Amino acid sequence: MSKQRFTPEFKAEAIKQINERGYSVKDVSERLGVSDNSLYNWLKQHKQATNPDPVVAQQ
């Protein structure tokens, strides 16, 4: 069984639907056919990329 890969554009659109349009993770996951866990991971990665931890950045 191969692991499905999603493009950065697809992930960005999924994140946008949650963060900017106010859809729940459950709604987006069902609509796009992506697991809740994947969406939470993408949200975490997006948050870390856009808001790096200032304590880590100072080290």
N, CA, C and O atoms as a GROMACS GRO file, in nm:
protein
  236
    1MET      N    1   0.084  -0.118   0.000
    1MET     CA    2   0.000   0.000   0.000
    1MET      C    3   0.089   0.124   0.000
    1MET      O    4   0.171   0.142   0.090
    2SER      N    5   0.072   0.210  -0.100
    2SER     CA    6   0.157   0.328  -0.109
    2SER      C    7   0.096   0.445  -0.034
    2SER      O    8  -0.026   0.456  -0.020
    3LYS      N    9   0.182   0.531   0.013
    3LYS     CA   10   0.139   0.649   0.086
    3LYS      C   11   0.103   0.759  -0.014
    3LYS      O   12   0.182   0.790  -0.103
    4GLN      N   13  -0.015   0.816   0.001
    4GLN     CA   14  -0.059   0.920  -0.091
    4GLN      C   15   0.012   1.051  -0.059
    4GLN      O   16   0.026   1.089   0.057
    5ARG      N   17   0.057   1.119  -0.163
    5ARG     CA   18   0.127   1.248  -0.148
    5ARG      C   19   0.037   1.359  -0.198
    5ARG      O   20  -0.035   1.342  -0.297
    6PHE      N   21   0.041   1.471  -0.131
    6PHE     CA   22  -0.038   1.588  -0.170
    6PHE      C   23   0.056   1.702  -0.202
    6PHE      O   24   0.161   1.719  -0.139
    7THR      N   25   0.019   1.781  -0.301
    7THR     CA   26   0.103   1.894  -0.341
    7THR      C   27   0.100   2.003  -0.235
    7THR      O   28   0.005   2.010  -0.157
    8PRO      N   29   0.202   2.088  -0.232
    8PRO     CA   30   0.200   2.201  -0.140
    8PRO      C   31   0.078   2.292  -0.163
    8PRO      O   32   0.024   2.349  -0.068
    9GLU      N   33   0.036   2.305  -0.288
    9GLU     CA   34  -0.081   2.388  -0.319
    9GLU      C   35  -0.208   2.330  -0.259
    9GLU      O   36  -0.292   2.403  -0.208
   10PHE      N   37  -0.222   2.198  -0.266
   10PHE     CA   38  -0.338   2.130  -0.209
   10PHE      C   39  -0.342   2.151  -0.058
   10PHE      O   40  -0.447   2.181  -0.002
   11LYS      N   41  -0.226   2.134   0.006
   11LYS     CA   42  -0.217   2.151   0.150
   11LYS      C   43  -0.250   2.295   0.189
   11LYS      O   44  -0.320   2.319   0.287
   12ALA      N   45  -0.197   2.391   0.113
   12ALA     CA   46  -0.222   2.533   0.142
   12ALA      C   47  -0.370   2.565   0.132
   12ALA      O   48  -0.423   2.640   0.214
   13GLU      N   49  -0.438   2.510   0.032
   13GLU     CA   50  -0.581   2.534   0.018
   13GLU      C   51  -0.659   2.472   0.133
   13GLU      O   52  -0.754   2.532   0.183
   14ALA      N   53  -0.620   2.354   0.176
   14ALA     CA   54  -0.686   2.290   0.290
   14ALA      C   55  -0.668   2.374   0.416
   14ALA      O   56  -0.764   2.392   0.492
   15ILE      N   57  -0.548   2.424   0.438
   15ILE     CA   58  -0.520   2.508   0.555
   15ILE      C   59  -0.601   2.637   0.547
   15ILE      O   60  -0.654   2.684   0.648
   16LYS      N   61  -0.609   2.694   0.429
   16LYS     CA   62  -0.685   2.818   0.410
   16LYS      C   63  -0.833   2.797   0.444
   16LYS      O   64  -0.896   2.884   0.504
   17GLN      N   65  -0.887   2.683   0.406
   17GLN     CA   66  -1.028   2.656   0.435
   17GLN      C   67  -1.054   2.652   0.585
   17GLN      O   68  -1.161   2.691   0.631
   18ILE      N   69  -0.957   2.605   0.660
   18ILE     CA   70  -0.971   2.597   0.806
   18ILE      C   71  -0.943   2.732   0.871
   18ILE      O   72  -1.024   2.780   0.951
   19ASN      N   73  -0.830   2.793   0.837
   19ASN     CA   74  -0.787   2.916   0.904
   19ASN      C   75  -0.862   3.041   0.860
   19ASN      O   76  -0.896   3.125   0.943
   20GLU      N   77  -0.889   3.053   0.731
   20GLU     CA   78  -0.948   3.178   0.680
   20GLU      C   79  -1.098   3.169   0.657
   20GLU      O   80  -1.169   3.267   0.674
   21ARG      N   81  -1.145   3.052   0.619
   21ARG     CA   82  -1.287   3.039   0.587
   21ARG      C   83  -1.369   2.982   0.701
   21ARG      O   84  -1.492   2.981   0.695
   22GLY      N   85  -1.301   2.935   0.806
   22GLY     CA   86  -1.370   2.892   0.927
   22GLY      C   87  -1.430   2.754   0.925
   22GLY      O   88  -1.512   2.721   1.011
   23TYR      N   89  -1.392   2.670   0.829
   23TYR     CA   90  -1.442   2.533   0.827
   23TYR      C   91  -1.370   2.451   0.933
   23TYR      O   92  -1.256   2.480   0.968
   24SER      N   93  -1.439   2.350   0.984
   24SER     CA   94  -1.376   2.263   1.083
   24SER      C   95  -1.284   2.163   1.014
   24SER      O   96  -1.297   2.137   0.895
   25VAL      N   97  -1.190   2.110   1.090
   25VAL     CA   98  -1.099   2.009   1.036
   25VAL      C   99  -1.180   1.890   0.986
   25VAL      O  100  -1.151   1.834   0.881
   26LYS      N  101  -1.282   1.851   1.061
   26LYS     CA  102  -1.365   1.737   1.022
   26LYS      C  103  -1.434   1.763   0.888
   26LYS      O  104  -1.434   1.675   0.801
   27ASP      N  105  -1.491   1.882   0.869
   27ASP     CA  106  -1.557   1.916   0.742
   27ASP      C  107  -1.459   1.910   0.625
   27ASP      O  108  -1.489   1.850   0.522
   28VAL      N  109  -1.343   1.970   0.642
   28VAL     CA  110  -1.244   1.974   0.534
   28VAL      C  111  -1.191   1.834   0.505
   28VAL      O  112  -1.173   1.798   0.389
   29SER      N  113  -1.166   1.756   0.609
   29SER     CA  114  -1.114   1.621   0.587
   29SER      C  115  -1.214   1.536   0.509
   29SER      O  116  -1.175   1.461   0.420
   30GLU      N  117  -1.341   1.547   0.543
   30GLU     CA  118  -1.443   1.470   0.471
   30GLU      C  119  -1.458   1.517   0.327
   30GLU      O  120  -1.470   1.436   0.235
   31ARG      N  121  -1.456   1.647   0.307
   31ARG     CA  122  -1.475   1.703   0.174
   31ARG      C  123  -1.358   1.670   0.081
   31ARG      O  124  -1.378   1.640  -0.037
   32LEU      N  125  -1.236   1.675   0.134
   32LEU     CA  126  -1.117   1.655   0.052
   32LEU      C  127  -1.067   1.511   0.052
   32LEU      O  128  -0.979   1.476  -0.028
   33GLY      N  129  -1.121   1.428   0.139
   33GLY     CA  130  -1.076   1.289   0.145
   33GLY      C  131  -0.939   1.274   0.208
   33GLY      O  132  -0.860   1.189   0.168
   34VAL      N  133  -0.912   1.357   0.308
   34VAL     CA  134  -0.784   1.356   0.379
   34VAL      C  135  -0.813   1.324   0.526
   34VAL      O  136  -0.916   1.365   0.578
   35SER      N  137  -0.726   1.251   0.590
   35SER     CA  138  -0.749   1.218   0.731
   35SER      C  139  -0.737   1.342   0.819
   35SER      O  140  -0.664   1.436   0.788
   36ASP      N  141  -0.811   1.339   0.930
   36ASP     CA  142  -0.801   1.447   1.029
   36ASP      C  143  -0.657   1.464   1.075
   36ASP      O  144  -0.609   1.576   1.092
   37ASN      N  145  -0.590   1.351   1.097
   37ASN     CA  146  -0.452   1.354   1.146
   37ASN      C  147  -0.360   1.428   1.048
   37ASN      O  148  -0.274   1.505   1.090
   38SER      N  149  -0.378   1.403   0.918
   38SER     CA  150  -0.296   1.472   0.819
   38SER      C  151  -0.320   1.622   0.825
   38SER      O  152  -0.225   1.700   0.821
   39LEU      N  153  -0.445   1.663   0.834
   39LEU     CA  154  -0.476   1.806   0.840
   39LEU      C  155  -0.416   1.871   0.964
   39LEU      O  156  -0.360   1.980   0.956
   40TYR      N  157  -0.427   1.804   1.078
   40TYR     CA  158  -0.367   1.860   1.200
   40TYR      C  159  -0.215   1.873   1.186
   40TYR      O  160  -0.157   1.971   1.233
   41ASN      N  161  -0.152   1.775   1.121
   41ASN     CA  162  -0.007   1.784   1.097
   41ASN      C  163   0.026   1.900   1.005
   41ASN      O  164   0.123   1.973   1.029
   42TRP      N  165  -0.052   1.919   0.898
   42TRP     CA  166  -0.028   2.030   0.806
   42TRP      C  167  -0.047   2.163   0.877
   42TRP      O  168   0.031   2.256   0.855
   43LEU      N  169  -0.149   2.173   0.962
   43LEU     CA  170  -0.171   2.296   1.037
   43LEU      C  171  -0.054   2.325   1.131
   43LEU      O  172  -0.009   2.440   1.142
   44LYS      N  173  -0.004   2.222   1.196
   44LYS     CA  174   0.110   2.238   1.287
   44LYS      C  175   0.234   2.284   1.211
   44LYS      O  176   0.304   2.376   1.254
   45GLN      N  177   0.260   2.221   1.096
   45GLN     CA  178   0.375   2.259   1.014
   45GLN      C  179   0.362   2.402   0.964
   45GLN      O  180   0.459   2.478   0.961
   46HIS      N  181   0.242   2.440   0.923
   46HIS     CA  182   0.217   2.576   0.875
   46HIS      C  183   0.240   2.677   0.986
   46HIS      O  184   0.303   2.781   0.964
   47LYS      N  185   0.190   2.647   1.104
   47LYS     CA  186   0.207   2.738   1.218
   47LYS      C  187   0.356   2.755   1.252
   47LYS      O  188   0.401   2.866   1.280
   48GLN      N  189   0.430   2.644   1.251
   48GLN     CA  190   0.573   2.651   1.282
   48GLN      C  191   0.649   2.729   1.175
   48GLN      O  192   0.745   2.800   1.206
   49ALA      N  193   0.608   2.716   1.050
   49ALA     CA  194   0.676   2.786   0.941
   49ALA      C  195   0.646   2.935   0.942
   49ALA      O  196   0.732   3.015   0.906
   50THR      N  197   0.525   2.973   0.983
   50THR     CA  198   0.488   3.114   0.980
   50THR      C  199   0.512   3.185   1.112
   50THR      O  200   0.525   3.308   1.115
   51ASN      N  201   0.518   3.111   1.223
   51ASN     CA  202   0.540   3.169   1.354
   51ASN      C  203   0.645   3.089   1.429
   51ASN      O  204   0.612   3.016   1.523
   52PRO      N  205   0.772   3.101   1.389
   52PRO     CA  206   0.874   3.023   1.459
   52PRO      C  207   0.882   3.060   1.606
   52PRO      O  208   0.858   3.176   1.643
   53ASP      N  209   0.913   2.966   1.688
   53ASP     CA  210   0.925   2.986   1.832
   53ASP      C  211   1.038   3.084   1.860
   53ASP      O  212   1.153   3.056   1.826
   54PRO      N  213   1.008   3.200   1.921
   54PRO     CA  214   1.113   3.300   1.944
   54PRO      C  215   1.225   3.251   2.035
   54PRO      O  216   1.338   3.297   2.022
   55VAL      N  217   1.196   3.161   2.127
   55VAL     CA  218   1.299   3.110   2.216
   55VAL      C  219   1.400   3.027   2.136
   55VAL      O  220   1.520   3.039   2.157
   56VAL      N  221   1.352   2.945   2.046
   56VAL     CA  222   1.440   2.863   1.963
   56VAL      C  223   1.518   2.952   1.865
   56VAL      O  224   1.636   2.927   1.839
   57ALA      N  225   1.453   3.054   1.810
   57ALA     CA  226   1.516   3.141   1.712
   57ALA      C  227   1.631   3.221   1.773
   57ALA      O  228   1.726   3.256   1.702
   58GLN      N  229   1.625   3.250   1.903
   58GLN     CA  230   1.730   3.329   1.968
   58GLN      C  231   1.854   3.247   1.999
   58GLN      O  232   1.961   3.305   2.020
   59GLN      N  233   1.844   3.117   2.002
   59GLN     CA  234   1.957   3.032   2.041
   59GLN      C  235   2.061   3.022   1.935
   59GLN      O  236   2.162   2.955   1.954
   0.00000   0.00000   0.00000
